[in-house]
Amino acid sequence: MNQIGISTIGLQMRERRVAYWEKYHNLPGCREMVDYFDKDLATI
């Protein structure tokens, strides 16, 4: 995969993470959920 493809996927994942944060940041334990989500993204 070329560099442009990789950065496009990264951008999509970042947008998804932001949407996830906006949806869940008011819930108890959200910080742990977001940390878990970040770890999940790191494995891609």
N, C-alpha and C positions, 0 to 999 in steps of 0.2 A: 504494500500500500504506500502511496506517496505521502509526502508531508502534508499536503493540502487535505487529503482524506483524513489523516490522523487529527489535524486541528479541527476539522469540521465535526468529527465525532466528539472531540473534547468540548467543543462549544455546545453541542446538543446535550451532553451530559451535564454541563454547567447550568444550562437553562432548566433541565429537569430537576437538578438539585435545588435551584432557587424556587421553583414551583413547589417542590416538596417542603422546603423550609416555610414558605408562605402558608401552606396548607396546615402544617403541623406545629408551628413554633409556639402556639399557645397551650399545647398539651403538656402535662407532666411527663418528664423523662424525655422531652424532645431533643435535648442536647445529646443524649446518648444515642437516640435514633439517628440524628444527623451524622454523628461520628461514625456510626455503623454504616450509614449510606456512603460516606466518604471512603471507608475501607472497602466497601463493595465496589465502588468506582475504581479504586486503585488496582483491583484485580483484573480489570478489563484489559 
